[in-house]
């Protein structure tokens, strides 16, 4: 499961490499990515 999530994060290079200078920006990007992945998972359910 961790490897799958890491593969998804690799698409967001800023998250995978932690390029953001401020923790607030990094946390916002993590939350945005989480919401996008979560809504995608919801749409896959029958």
C-alpha positions in Angstrom: 0.0 0.0 0.0 2.8 2.4 0.8 4.5 1.7 -2.5 1.3 2.5 -4.4 0.9 5.8 -2.6 4.5 6.7 -3.2 3.9 6.0 -6.9 1.0 8.4 -6.9 3.0 11.0 -5.1 5.8 10.7 -7.7 3.4 12.4 -10.1 3.5 15.4 -7.8 7.3 16.0 -7.8 7.1 18.7 -5.3 5.7 16.3 -2.7 8.0 13.5 -3.6 11.1 15.6 -3.3 9.8 18.1 -0.7 10.9 21.2 -2.7 8.5 23.6 -1.0 10.2 26.1 1.3 7.3 26.4 3.7 5.6 23.7 5.7 2.2 25.3 5.1 2.6 25.0 1.3 3.8 21.4 1.6 0.9 20.4 3.9 -1.6 22.1 1.6 -0.2 20.1 -1.4 -0.4 16.9 0.6 -4.0 17.6 1.5 -4.9 18.5 -2.0 -3.4 15.3 -3.4 -5.2 13.3 -0.7 -8.5 14.8 -1.7 -7.9 14.1 -5.4 -6.9 10.5 -4.7 -9.8 10.0 -2.3 -12.4 11.3 -4.7 -11.0 9.1 -7.5 -11.3 6.1 -5.2 -14.9 7.0 -4.5 -15.8 7.2 -8.1 -14.4 3.7 -8.7 -16.8 2.1 -6.3 -20.0 0.6 -7.7 
